[in-house]
Amino acid sequence: MDKITMIAHTECHRQSFAMYRYPFLLKDRCYFYCSIIAPAVEKAATTLTVAASRQSLIGVFCELYCQKPIEKITVQEIANKSGYNRSTFYQYFTDVYDLLSFVENDILDYIRDKMKNKEQADPRDILLLFEEKGSCLNALLGDYGNIRFIEKLKGEFFSDAQKSCFPKDSSLTPYLLEFQVSTAFSLLRLWQRRQKDLPPDELYNLIDRLFTSGISSVI
């Protein structure tokens, strides 16, 4: 079952109570199609089209953001490279900075969802983030990325609840936190730039061993 059919089926199931409340409508198959099936399919198709066009704009933006600073990126350039016109861009974003904000917030929301109810960040969580959001992170953490966004990422991985796993009232705690998250991010950024030349499990084991036993356990 393709996505449009699946969404249409769900929509029809939600609306089909009308057929039971008004049995006489069963005599008219045209009514059933025109009033329920067709609108549901059209709605599903529109939803998928919106998502696809917006994602295309985001993908092109991330490619450009890897190559140059945001002030050098224009709406026209994004539209041209994605195969849309400027009016399509403005259906989703007010300007390039609004698009950047959308991408950053999408990453942060993704982390919040993955990290909720967890007492401590795990290298697997960061690895999964790079696996699923790699193209966006390449841009956001690249040469032209915003350092403030990187700090926000660290804050999401180490919320107040997660910081409780470290010594309280210790002057070393900020350094321990910085070491753990910065080391993981640095290794993952290098992994991305090296075209993921290590299998994910091997990279995870490397990070885990460095955290638990230090570099001497690897050499």
N, C-alpha and C positions, 0 to 999 in steps of 0.2 A: 504494500500500500504506500503510494507516494505521499509527500507531505500535504499537498493540497487536498487529496482525497481524505486523508486522515483528519485534517482540520474540519473539512466539510462534514464528515461523518459525525464528529463531535458536536458540531453546530446543529446538525439535523436532529441528533438525539436530544439535544437540549430543547429544541423547539417542537418536537414531535407530539408533545402533550396536546397540541391543538387538534391533531387528528383524532385523538380519543375523546376530546370534549365535543367535537363536532363530527360525528360519524358520517354525515352526509357528504363530507368533503372527500371521503375515500372513493366516491364515484368519479371524482374528477382528478385523474392523474396529472393533468396539466397544471392544476392548482398546486399540487404537491411539489412538482418540479419548479414551477415559476416562483412560488412563494417561499420555498424552503431550500431546495437543493441549489438552484442557480445563485441566489444571494449568498449562500454559505460558501460556494466555490469561488465566487467573485471576491468575497471578503478575504478568503484565505489567500487567493492569488495576489491581491493588493498588499496584504501583510508581508508576504514573502518578497515581493518586488521592492517594497520599502526597505526591508532589512538588507536585501542584496545590494541595492544602490548605495545605501548609507555605508555598508561595509566596504564597498569598492572605493568610496571616497576616503575612508579611513586608511585603507591599505596603501593608496597612492600617497596620502599625506605622510605616513610612516616611512615610506621609501624616500621621500624628499627630505624628511627631517633627519634621516641618517646621513644625508649628503651636505646639508647646509643649515644655518640657523633659521629659526622660525620667521624672523623679520625679512628673510629673503624669499619666503614661500608666499605665493599669491593664490587667491581663489581661482583665478583664471587658469593658472598652471595645473592646479589639482583637477579642475573640471576637464581640461583638455586631455590630460593623461588618463583620466578615468572613463573618458568617452561620454561625459555628460556636459550640459551647459551650466552656466553660472546660476540660473534660476533653480536648477535641481539642487545645487549645493546649498542655496539659501532656504530650501525647504527644510533642511535639517540643522544648519548651523548659521549663526549670524556673521561669523568671520573665522579666520584661521585660528585665532586664539580660543574661540569657543569650541572648535573642533579638538584642539589640544586638551582643553579642560575636560571634554567628554571622554577622551581616551584615558586620561589620567584617572578620572573618577571611576571609569569602568574597571580599571586595574585595582583600585583601592577597594571598590565594592566586592570584587572577586575575592580579594584577600580576606576581607571581613567575613564573608560567607564561609570561607574555608577554615578560618581560625576561630570562629565562635565556639565557645564551650571547651576550648583547648587550654590547658594550663601552661603549655610550653611549646614554643615553635620547634619544628622538626625540619632538618634539611630537606626531607621529602616534600614538605609543603612549598619550599622555595623552588625546588626542582620541578615540581608540578606546575608552578606558576610560569617558569621559563618554558616548559614544554607546551603549555596551552596558550600562552600569551607572548610567545617568543618574538614575533614580528613587531609588535608594539613596543616591547621592552627593548629591542635592539635600538629603536629610535629614542625612547625616553631615557635610556641609560647610556646612550652613545655620546659622541664627542660634543654634540650640541644640546644635550639634554639639560634640564633644569635641576640644579643641585637641591633645591627645596623639595622637589618631588622625591628624590632619593631619600631624603630625611623623612618624608611622610611614609614611604615604604617601610623604613626601619621602624617607625612608630607603630605601624599596623602589625608588624610581626612581633613586636614586643610591647604589648599593652600593659597596663598596670597589673592586671591579673597574672600575666606571664612573668613580669619582673619579680613577682613574689617568690619565684623559684631560685632567685639569686640571694646572696647574703643581704640582710636588711641593715640599713644604717652603716654601710661600709663604703669607704671612699673608693674601693676597687670596683664596685658594682657597675658604674657607668662604663668603665674600661672593658669589663667582661662582656657587657652587652654589645658594645661597639665592636669588639673583637669577633664575637660570634656571628653577628649579622653581616658585618663588613667582609669578613673572610668568605662567608658563603656566597654573598653577592659577587665578590670579585672573581671567585673561581667559576661561578656560573656565567658571568659576562665573558670570561676568557673562553669558556666552553662554547658559547655561542659564536664568538669570533673565529674559533678554530673549527667551525662547521660541525660541532658536536662529535669530535673525533673519538670520544670515549662513550661506551654504552652508559645509559642513565644509571643503572645499578652500580656500575663501577665508580662513577663519579660520586654517587651517594656514599658508597663505602669509603671512598677517599676522604670526603668531608667529615664523615662520622669518625674516622680514625684520627684525623687531625684534631678534632675537637676533644676526643676522649683520651688520646695517648700522645699527641704531639707529633711533630714532623719526624722525630727519630724513629717512630714506628713504621714509617713509610720508606725511609732511605735504606 
